[in-house]
Amino acid sequence: MMQPNLMASVPQFKHSVHRRPSLTKHQAAQASIYREEATMGRVIRNQRKGRGSIFTANTRLNKAPAKFRNLDYAERHGYLRGVVREIVHDAGRGAPLAKVVFRHPYRFKQVTETFIANEGMYTGQFIYAGKKAALTVGNVLPLGEMPEGTVVSNVEEKVGDRGTLGRTSGNYITIVGHNPDEGKTRIKLPSGAKKVVHSKSRGMIGIVAGGGRTDKPLLKASRAKHKFAVKRNSWPKTRGVAMNPVDHPHGGGNHQHIGKASTISRYAAQGQKAGLIAARRTGLLRGTQKTKE
């Protein structure tokens, strides 16, 4: 007698194994990077600099670029007269700005230029710009037309660049001497360094206004807060030794100490660059200071 097939009445199912889809080469590389990052420290502060809007300077309240007039025939051979209409504060700089109105040399209209204001300038003052302008505060002349010892500001490094040197509040440049044979003028920068520029480079006579701005102490944290609020995400600044090891190379330890040399190679990997990067020397300068040549 045949035995009945008991399995015939049991429904048969195919067992399938669900596999993960295979990764592309790019996805596999990204996964390996994520695994490495999970075992490494965090992205430290100086790696984040420049990433996103919080590290960029706020320029919404900036007034205008402060420059001389475009160098033209009138300034090279004679002079033009302008008048100071307004002296304004610029949130992006320490020195005030002067709005100076000139007549257009060829058309019937007025042109407004923005200069860095010098000490002693006032609204309604006449400003003369050109080779034959008088030697008074606020006038713009070529350096070759000024005597030695003249104090100037906003000096052109190259002829016609409209002013690049000695522009910050309270600073000035001194004319050391002229070399008429080569058409060069030697000047002393606010840092004490000497520099040689072309004698046709222009400068404004006088000292930049707003001097002594950095001498007043802040005294309390809220003033520092408002000072840096207009700049970028740079305050308050936590010390590296006050962090945990995962946050900074100087972090960790039973007391706050760097624990290694504070100098670091120029060619160190990103994330290691903290402290004195590629320092030529460290420590306090001793002895008399020599003027830079």
Secondary structure, 3 states (H helix, E strand, C coil): CCCCCHHHHCCCCCCCCCCCCCCCHHHHHHHHHHHHHHHCCCCCHHHHCCCCHHHCCCCCCCCCCCCCCCCCHHHHHCEEEEEEEEEECCCCCCCCEEEEEEECCCCCCEEEEEEECECCCCCCCEEEEECCCCCCCCCEEEHHHCCCCCEEECECCCCCCCCCECCCCCCCEEEEEEECCCCEEEEECCCCCEEEEECCCEEEECCECCCCCCCCCCCCHHHHHHHHHCCCCCCCCCCHHHCCCCCCCCCCCCCCCCCCCCEECCCCCCCCCCCEECCCCCCCCCCCCCCCC
